[in-house]
């Protein structure tokens, strides 16, 4: 499992390997990947009392 906050279009630069090596790595990782995209307001920025947990 690989998780990242980095957008996929920035992965080549982040990997820092020659383009052919980065392409090979990403091809293998993304061939059968599931990419959930989270949308909506962040619970981190919602206003709630300090230390309070978000409601389920």
C-alpha positions in Angstrom: 0.0 0.0 0.0 1.3 3.4 -0.9 -0.3 6.6 0.3 0.6 10.1 -0.7 -0.6 13.7 -0.5 1.6 14.5 -3.5 -0.3 14.8 -6.7 0.7 12.1 -9.3 1.9 14.7 -11.8 4.7 15.6 -9.3 5.8 12.0 -8.6 8.6 12.0 -11.3 10.3 15.0 -9.8 9.9 13.6 -6.3 11.3 10.2 -7.2 14.4 11.9 -8.5 15.5 9.0 -10.7 16.2 9.1 -14.4 12.9 9.4 -16.3 13.0 5.8 -17.6 13.5 4.4 -14.1 10.7 6.6 -12.7 8.4 5.5 -15.5 9.1 1.8 -14.8 8.5 2.2 -11.1 5.2 4.1 -11.6 4.0 1.7 -14.3 4.4 -1.2 -11.9 2.8 0.6 -8.9 -0.1 2.1 -10.8 -1.0 -0.8 -13.2 -3.7 -2.2 -10.9 -3.9 0.7 -8.4 -7.1 2.0 -6.8 -7.1 5.7 -6.5 -9.7 7.1 -4.2 -10.1 10.8 -4.4 -11.3 12.6 -1.3 -13.6 15.5 -1.8 -15.3 17.9 0.5 -14.3 20.1 3.4 -11.4 19.0 5.5 -12.3 17.9 9.1 -9.0 19.4 10.2 -10.1 22.9 9.4 -13.7 22.7 10.8 -14.3 24.6 13.9 -14.6 22.5 17.1 -13.5 22.8 20.6 -9.8 22.0 21.3 -9.4 18.3 21.9 -12.9 17.4 20.7 -13.2 14.5 18.3 -15.3 14.8 15.1 -18.7 13.2 15.2 -19.1 10.0 13.2 
